[in-house]
Amino acid sequence: MSISFSNALGIHESAFKVRAQRASVLADNLANVDTPNYKARDLDFKAAMAAQSNPSSRFSLNTTQSGHLPARGFLDNDPSKAYRVPTQPSIDGNTVEEHVEHAEFMKNALEFQASFQFLNSRFKGLLSALRGE
C-alpha cells in the first residue's frame, strides 16, 4: 500500500509554498524601498491558493521542440500578484510604505511558521503510522 503525499499533507503543502512566495514578494518590496518609481506588489493568499488547487485556471505553454524548457514558477504572470495601493504616495513614484511592508512581512512570517508546524505535525503523524505506534 503506497502513501499519497497529496492526500496525506492536504492543503498545508500548497499553503507553505504560497507563504514562501509571498515572503519573497514582500522582501522585494522592502529591498526597493528607496528605488524611484518602484511599485509595491503583494500576493493575494486566497487567489494564489485557488490557483494552486485549480491548475487548469492558470496559463499553460506547450513545448514544441525537445530543447524547450517547461514553464514553471512564473509568479509575475500570476493573477494573485497585484500592485499595492499606497496610503501616502511618494514624490519619486515609489509606492513602498516601509511600515506597511514590515507589518505584512511579520504577519506572513507568523503564518509561514504556522504552515510549517502543520506540515511538521502531518509528517510526525505519518512517521508514527509507519512505525505502528
C-alpha positions in Angstrom: 0.0 0.0 0.0 1.5 3.3 -1.1 1.1 6.7 0.7 -0.2 9.6 -1.4 1.6 12.7 -0.1 -1.0 15.0 -1.7 -3.7 13.2 0.4 -1.6 12.9 3.5 -0.4 16.5 3.6 -3.6 18.1 2.4 -3.6 21.8 1.7 -0.7 22.5 4.0 1.9 21.9 1.3 0.4 24.4 -1.0 -0.1 26.9 1.8 3.6 26.6 2.7 4.6 27.3 -0.9 2.3 30.3 -1.3 3.6 31.7 2.0 7.2 31.4 0.8 6.3 33.1 -2.5 4.6 35.9 -0.6 7.7 36.3 1.6 9.8 36.7 -1.5 7.4 39.4 -2.9 7.4 41.3 0.4 11.2 41.1 0.7 11.5 42.5 -2.8 9.3 45.5 -1.7 11.5 46.1 1.3 14.7 45.9 -0.7 13.4 48.5 -3.1 12.0 51.0 -0.5 14.3 53.7 -1.9 14.1 52.9 -5.6 12.4 55.6 -7.6 9.2 54.6 -9.5 9.2 51.1 -7.8 5.7 49.8 -7.5 5.0 47.7 -4.4 3.4 44.3 -5.0 1.6 41.8 -2.9 0.3 38.3 -3.2 -3.4 37.6 -2.5 -3.2 34.4 -0.5 -6.8 33.3 -1.3 -6.4 33.8 -5.0 -3.0 32.0 -5.0 -4.4 29.1 -3.1 -7.3 28.9 -5.5 -4.8 28.8 -8.4 -2.8 26.1 -6.7 -5.9 23.9 -6.2 -7.1 24.5 -9.7 -4.1 24.4 -12.0 -6.2 24.4 -15.2 -7.1 28.1 -14.5 -3.5 29.1 -14.9 -1.8 29.7 -18.2 -0.1 26.8 -20.0 2.6 26.7 -22.5 3.3 23.8 -24.8 6.8 22.8 -25.8 7.2 22.3 -29.5 10.8 21.3 -29.5 12.8 18.9 -27.4 15.1 21.7 -26.2 12.3 23.8 -24.8 12.1 24.1 -21.1 8.7 23.7 -19.3 7.2 26.8 -17.9 7.3 26.7 -14.1 7.4 29.3 -11.4 6.3 32.3 -13.5 5.0 34.3 -10.5 4.8 37.6 -12.5 2.0 36.1 -14.6 0.1 35.0 -11.5 -3.3 36.9 -11.2 -3.0 36.7 -7.4 0.1 39.1 -7.5 -1.2 42.6 -7.6 0.1 46.1 -7.1 -0.4 47.6 -3.6 -2.3 50.9 -3.4 -0.3 53.3 -1.2 -2.0 55.4 1.5 0.7 58.1 1.2 2.3 58.1 -2.3 5.9 59.2 -2.6 7.0 62.1 -4.7 9.5 59.9 -6.6 6.8 57.5 -7.6 7.8 54.7 -5.2 4.7 53.1 -3.7 6.5 51.1 -1.0 5.5 52.1 2.5 8.1 50.7 4.9 5.8 50.4 7.9 3.2 48.5 5.9 5.7 46.2 4.4 7.3 45.4 7.7 3.9 44.6 9.2 2.8 42.4 6.3 6.2 40.6 6.3 5.9 39.8 10.0 2.3 38.7 9.7 3.3 36.4 6.8 6.3 35.1 8.8 3.9 34.0 11.6 1.6 32.4 9.1 4.6 30.7 7.4 5.6 29.3 10.8 2.1 28.0 11.4 2.1 26.3 8.0 5.4 24.8 8.8 4.1 23.5 12.1 1.1 22.0 10.4 3.3 20.2 7.9 5.6 19.1 10.6 2.7 17.5 12.6 1.5 15.8 9.5 4.9 14.2 8.9 5.2 13.2 12.5 1.8 11.5 12.2 2.9 9.7 9.0 6.1 8.6 10.8 4.2 7.2 13.8 1.8 5.4 11.4 4.7 3.8 9.6 6.3 2.7 12.9 3.0 1.3 14.0 2.7 3.5 17.1 
